């Protein structure tokens, strides 16, 4: 049944591909600047979250050490 259909011409395939390219969301195209910018922003956000977590843990550690010093001192 499938073998009874004719193959589309090369020009037809190129036209369809160009239409699909125009319809594609460029934020999901790894070759597009919008995608690359989005990925950089996500990486920066992740770095910022890790820095904030480190700062929070550091502050908690300092507070625990101060509590130990005042309890024993």
KABEL-V148231 format. One record per residue. N is the residue number from 1. RES is the residue in one small letter. SS is DSSP state (h for helix, s for strand, l for the rest). PSI is psi as a letter, one per 20 degrees, with the letter a starting at -180 (999 if undefined). NEAR is the number of other ideal C-beta (glycine too) atoms within 12 Angstrom. Layout:
n/res/ss/psi/near
N/RES/SS/PSI/NEAR
N/RES/SS/PSI/NEAR
This chain:
n/res/ss/psi/near
1/x/l/g/4
2/x/h/h/6
3/x/h/i/6
4/x/h/i/6
5/x/l/q/7
6/x/l/q/8
7/x/l/q/10
8/x/l/q/12
9/x/l/q/10
10/x/h/h/10
11/x/h/h/10
12/x/h/g/13
13/x/h/g/13
14/x/h/g/13
15/x/h/g/14
16/x/h/g/15
17/x/h/h/15
18/x/h/h/13
19/x/h/g/12
20/x/h/h/13
21/x/h/h/15
22/x/h/h/12
23/x/h/h/12
24/x/l/p/17
25/x/l/o/13
26/x/h/i/17
27/x/h/i/17
28/x/h/j/14
29/x/l/o/19
30/x/l/i/14
31/x/l/i/12
32/x/l/q/16
33/x/h/h/13
34/x/h/g/17
35/x/h/g/18
36/x/h/h/17
37/x/h/g/16
38/x/h/g/19
39/x/h/g/18
40/x/h/g/14
41/x/h/g/15
42/x/h/g/15
43/x/h/g/14
44/x/h/g/14
45/x/h/g/14
46/x/h/g/14
47/x/h/g/14
48/x/h/g/14
49/x/h/g/14
50/x/h/h/14
51/x/h/g/14
52/x/h/g/14
53/x/h/g/14
54/x/h/g/14
55/x/h/g/14
56/x/h/g/14
57/x/h/h/14
58/x/h/g/14
59/x/h/g/14
60/x/h/g/14
61/x/h/g/14
62/x/h/g/14
63/x/h/g/14
64/x/h/g/14
65/x/h/g/15
66/x/h/h/14
67/x/h/g/13
68/x/h/g/12
69/x/h/g/11
70/x/h/h/10
71/x/h/g/9
72/x/h/i/8
73/x/l/999/8
